[in-house]
């Protein structure tokens, strides 16, 4: 009996907070946005606010949806439209070339790549903040103008790192006319061309980084074969020499310097 009374009290408690919630939802529905559409002229007008009569081109709810969508796409934008792709691939190549695929750990590698990306992209982000974000926050420009101004420094960065051959590839795949200047290249063409160029550059740098470590592996393997030590894995002998070489030439300094200067910074 006590359990039944407890269950009944819980149900009554649920009903007590469901009723105000239903009333609040009813009030929201009654004061919802009024929308009118004209199919002939293909115009849609969204009016927010109940009795105030004030209207805006984009309702507050749509702005919130757009903002949440943009926030959810920020990791993808960081990967595909910045220097992050090249940096993390080259660092992964170095880790594999040395022969220690677990060191540095993935968290350290991604963290280093992230902060190097921030360093490389700092001038671009400063230009976006100066030309687009701050004027928009002060109310001097609208959203469309802020988006166009903010996209321009990012497009300039991607153009500097993108090969013309890759841009021509996607222009041909999209059956688009030959652009006369960079402004005629659509962003949806520039982004995949930029990613393809970054992959090519990263793999080229990775190949160059593999050569000295490959030479060490060949020397160690030949030496072991000549000594008749066939059962000894060459990796066990070559790994200390690889680490010694990497430390003696200050490999991390050379690697970071090469990565940063490959973007035309520093």
C-alpha positions in Angstrom: 0.0 0.0 0.0 2.8 2.4 0.8 4.4 1.7 -2.6 1.0 2.4 -4.4 0.7 5.7 -2.5 4.2 6.7 -3.5 3.5 5.9 -7.1 0.2 7.9 -7.0 2.1 10.9 -5.5 4.7 10.7 -8.2 2.0 10.7 -10.9 0.3 13.7 -9.3 3.7 15.4 -9.1 4.3 14.8 -12.8 0.8 16.2 -13.6 1.5 19.3 -11.5 4.5 20.3 -13.7 3.0 19.0 -16.9 0.1 21.5 -16.7 2.2 24.6 -16.5 4.4 23.3 -19.3 1.4 22.7 -21.5 0.1 26.2 -20.7 3.6 27.7 -21.6 3.7 25.7 -24.9 0.2 27.0 -25.7 1.3 30.5 -25.1 4.3 30.0 -27.4 2.1 28.6 -30.1 -0.4 31.4 -29.8 2.4 34.0 -30.1 4.4 32.1 -32.8 5.8 33.6 -35.9 3.3 34.5 -38.6 4.5 33.4 -42.1 3.0 34.5 -45.4 4.1 33.1 -48.8 3.4 34.3 -52.2 3.8 31.5 -54.8 3.5 33.8 -57.8 6.5 36.0 -57.1 8.3 33.3 -55.1 8.7 35.5 -52.1 8.5 34.3 -48.4 8.1 36.8 -45.6 8.8 35.7 -42.1 7.4 37.9 -39.3 8.4 37.3 -35.7 6.8 38.7 -32.6 3.1 38.6 -31.8 1.5 42.0 -31.8 4.5 44.2 -32.3 4.3 44.0 -36.1 8.1 44.0 -36.5 9.4 41.8 -39.3 13.0 40.7 -40.2 14.4 38.9 -43.2 15.5 36.0 -41.1 13.5 34.9 -38.0 15.3 34.5 -34.7 14.7 30.8 -34.8 16.3 30.4 -38.2 19.3 32.4 -37.1 19.7 30.0 -34.1 19.5 27.0 -36.4 22.1 28.5 -38.7 24.4 29.3 -35.8 24.1 25.7 -34.4 24.8 24.3 -37.8 27.9 26.5 -38.2 29.2 25.4 -34.8 28.7 21.8 -35.6 30.7 22.2 -38.8 33.6 24.0 -37.2 35.7 20.8 -36.8 35.3 20.0 -40.5 36.1 23.6 -41.4 39.3 23.4 -39.3 40.4 20.2 -41.0 39.6 20.9 -44.7 40.1 24.7 -45.0 43.2 25.3 -42.9 46.8 24.0 -42.7 45.8 21.2 -40.3 45.6 18.5 -42.9 49.2 18.9 -44.1 50.6 19.3 -40.6 49.0 16.2 -39.1 49.8 14.0 -42.1 53.5 15.0 -42.1 53.8 14.5 -38.4 52.2 11.0 -38.8 54.7 10.2 -41.6 57.6 11.1 -39.3 56.3 8.9 -36.5 56.0 6.0 -38.9 59.4 6.6 -40.5 61.2 6.5 -37.2 59.6 3.1 -36.5 57.6 4.0 -33.3 54.0 4.2 -34.4 52.8 4.7 -30.8 55.1 7.6 -29.9 54.3 10.5 -29.8 50.7 9.5 -28.8 47.8 10.6 -31.0 46.7 13.2 -28.4 50.1 14.9 -28.5 50.3 14.7 -32.2 46.9 16.2 -32.7 47.6 18.9 -30.1 50.8 19.9 -31.7 49.1 20.0 -35.1 46.3 22.1 -33.7 48.6 24.8 -32.2 50.8 24.8 -35.3 47.6 25.4 -37.3 46.7 28.3 -35.0 50.2 29.8 -35.5 50.0 29.4 -39.3 46.5 30.7 -39.7 46.8 33.6 -37.2 47.2 36.3 -39.9 44.2 35.0 -41.8 42.0 34.9 -38.7 43.2 38.3 -37.7 42.1 39.7 -41.1 38.7 37.9 -40.7 38.3 39.5 -37.3 39.3 42.9 -38.4 37.4 43.1 -41.7 34.3 41.0 -41.0 33.6 40.1 -37.4 34.2 43.4 -35.6 32.3 45.5 -38.1 29.4 43.0 -37.9 29.4 43.1 -34.1 29.3 46.9 -34.2 26.3 46.8 -36.5 28.1 48.4 -39.4 27.5 45.6 -41.9 24.9 42.9 -42.4 25.3 39.1 -42.3 25.8 38.7 -46.0 28.5 41.4 -46.2 30.3 39.9 -43.1 30.3 36.4 -44.7 31.7 37.8 -47.9 34.4 39.7 -46.2 35.3 36.9 -43.8 35.5 34.4 -46.7 38.0 36.5 -48.7 41.1 36.1 -46.5 40.4 32.4 -46.2 40.1 32.1 -50.0 43.3 34.0 -50.4 45.1 31.5 -48.1 43.7 28.5 -50.0 44.6 30.0 -53.4 48.2 30.4 -52.3 48.5 26.7 -51.4 46.4 25.3 -54.3 47.9 24.1 -57.6 46.3 25.5 -60.7 46.1 21.9 -62.0 43.9 20.8 -59.2 41.6 23.8 -59.7 41.4 23.0 -63.4 40.5 19.4 -62.6 37.4 20.4 -60.5 36.4 23.1 -63.0 36.4 20.5 -65.7 34.5 18.0 -63.6 31.9 20.6 -62.9 31.6 21.6 -66.6 32.4 25.2 -65.6 33.9 27.8 -67.9 37.6 28.7 -67.6 37.9 31.4 -64.9 39.6 34.6 -65.9 40.6 35.6 -62.4 40.5 34.0 -58.9 37.2 35.7 -58.1 35.5 33.6 -60.7 36.5 30.3 -59.0 33.6 29.2 -56.8 34.3 28.3 -53.2 32.8 24.8 -53.6 35.4 24.2 -56.3 38.3 25.8 -54.4 37.9 23.8 -51.2 38.3 20.3 -52.8 41.1 21.5 -55.0 42.8 22.9 -51.8 42.4 19.6 -50.0 43.8 17.6 -53.0 46.8 20.0 -53.1 47.4 19.6 -49.4 47.4 15.8 -49.7 49.9 15.9 -52.5 52.2 18.3 -50.6 52.0 16.3 -47.4 52.8 13.0 -49.2 55.7 14.7 -51.0 57.2 15.9 -47.7 56.6 12.5 -46.1 58.5 10.8 -48.9 61.5 13.1 -48.4 61.4 12.5 -44.6 61.4 8.7 -45.2 64.7 8.7 -47.1 67.3 9.1 -44.3 65.5 6.6 -42.1 65.2 4.2 -45.1 69.0 4.5 -45.6 69.6 3.5 -42.0 67.4 0.5 -42.4 69.2 -0.6 -45.5 72.6 -0.2 -43.8 71.6 -2.1 -40.7 70.0 -4.9 -42.8 73.1 -5.3 -45.0 75.4 -5.3 -42.0 73.3 -8.0 -40.2 73.3 -10.1 -43.4 77.0 -9.8 -43.8 77.6 -10.9 -40.2 75.2 -13.8 -40.5 72.8 -12.6 -37.9 69.7 -13.4 -39.9 67.5 -14.1 -37.0 68.0 -10.7 -35.4 65.2 -8.3 -36.5 66.8 -5.2 -38.2 64.2 -2.9 -36.6 65.6 -3.7 -33.1 69.1 -2.5 -34.2 68.0 0.4 -36.5 65.6 2.1 -34.1 68.3 3.4 -31.7 70.3 4.8 -34.6 67.1 6.5 -36.0 66.4 8.1 -32.7 70.0 9.2 -32.4 70.0 10.7 -35.9 66.7 12.5 -35.2 68.0 14.0 -31.9 71.4 14.9 -33.2 70.1 17.0 -36.1 67.4 18.6 -33.9 64.7 16.9 -35.9 61.6 18.5 -34.3 63.0 22.0 -34.8 63.8 21.2 -38.5 60.4 19.6 -39.0 58.4 22.4 -37.5 60.4 25.0 -39.3 59.9 23.2 -42.6 56.2 22.9 -42.0 55.6 26.5 -41.1 57.8 27.9 -43.9 56.0 25.6 -46.4 53.0 27.9 -46.0 55.0 31.0 -46.6 55.0 32.0 -42.9 58.0 32.7 -40.7 
